[in-house]
Every structure is written in C-alpha cells, then in structure tokens.
Amino acid sequence: MYNSQTIEVDGTFVGTIILDAEHRPQRFYAAHDSVRPLHDRILSERDDFLREVMRQFRSGQDQATPHASALWQS
C-alpha cells in the first residue's frame, strides 16, 4: 500500500510525494513537464525539496510563450 500527498504550485498539480508501505524514504513523482528533472528524487528534507519544486515550476513559467503565460494567469 502506498501513501501519497498531492503537490500543487499556484493551483497547478505538479506531482506527488509517495511513501511506500515499508516506510522507505519519500520520493517525488513528477506529473508536470516543468518539474520533470526532479522525477523520482528521494526526499531528505521535505520543506527544502518543496521549495525546489516551486522554484523549478515558476522558472518554467518564465520561459513559456506569452500566449501560454496568459492562459496560466487566467
């Protein structure tokens, strides 16, 4: 059995933190392309990791096309 916690940044689902039944370290499942480089990373410090997810997501938005940015803001 797996336990998970949904991660959203600015209202957008970006991934899930997963803890398996054997209580091994938590890992991140990336669901959004902007945080794909963090996929399957093992978490050592959860709060530090969540800040990294937010930074990566927001920097991905900065590089988006103007049309896509306008859609995200609406």
C-alpha positions as CSV (number, residue, x, y, z in Angstrom):
1,M,0.0,0.0,0.0
2,Y,1.3,3.4,-0.9
3,N,0.5,6.7,0.8
4,S,0.8,9.9,-1.3
5,Q,0.5,13.7,-1.0
6,T,-0.5,15.8,-3.9
7,I,1.7,18.8,-4.7
8,E,0.3,21.9,-6.3
9,V,2.1,25.1,-7.1
10,D,0.0,28.2,-7.8
11,G,-3.1,26.0,-8.3
12,T,-1.4,23.7,-10.8
13,F,-0.9,19.9,-10.0
14,V,2.8,19.3,-10.5
15,G,3.4,15.9,-8.8
16,T,3.0,13.6,-5.8
17,I,5.2,12.7,-2.9
18,I,5.0,8.9,-2.4
19,L,5.7,6.9,0.7
20,D,5.5,3.1,0.2
21,A,4.2,0.6,2.7
22,E,7.6,-0.3,4.0
23,H,8.2,3.3,5.1
24,R,11.2,3.8,2.9
25,P,12.2,7.4,2.2
26,Q,9.7,9.6,0.4
27,R,10.1,10.1,-3.3
28,F,8.7,12.6,-5.8
29,Y,6.6,11.6,-8.9
30,A,6.7,14.5,-11.4
31,A,3.5,15.0,-13.3
32,H,4.2,18.4,-14.9
33,D,6.9,18.9,-17.5
34,S,8.4,21.9,-15.7
35,V,9.5,19.7,-12.7
36,R,10.3,16.6,-14.8
37,P,14.1,16.8,-13.8
38,L,13.0,16.2,-10.2
39,H,11.1,13.0,-11.0
40,D,11.9,10.0,-8.8
41,R,14.1,12.1,-6.5
42,I,14.4,10.8,-2.9
43,L,13.5,13.4,-0.3
44,S,15.8,14.1,2.5
45,E,14.4,17.5,3.7
46,R,10.8,17.8,2.6
47,D,10.5,21.6,3.0
48,D,13.7,22.2,1.1
49,F,12.5,19.9,-1.7
50,L,9.1,21.6,-1.9
51,R,10.9,25.0,-2.3
52,E,12.9,23.5,-5.2
53,V,9.7,22.2,-6.8
54,M,8.2,25.7,-6.6
55,R,11.3,27.3,-8.0
56,Q,11.6,24.9,-10.9
57,F,7.9,25.2,-11.7
58,R,7.9,29.0,-11.7
59,S,11.1,29.3,-13.7
60,G,9.5,27.0,-16.3
61,Q,6.6,29.5,-16.5
62,D,9.0,32.4,-17.1
63,Q,10.3,30.6,-20.2
64,A,6.9,29.9,-21.6
65,T,5.5,31.6,-24.7
66,P,3.5,34.8,-24.0
67,H,0.3,33.0,-25.1
68,A,0.8,30.2,-22.6
69,S,1.6,32.6,-19.8
70,A,-1.6,34.4,-20.4
71,L,-3.5,31.1,-20.2
72,W,-1.9,30.2,-16.9
73,Q,-2.7,33.6,-15.3
74,S,-6.4,33.5,-16.3
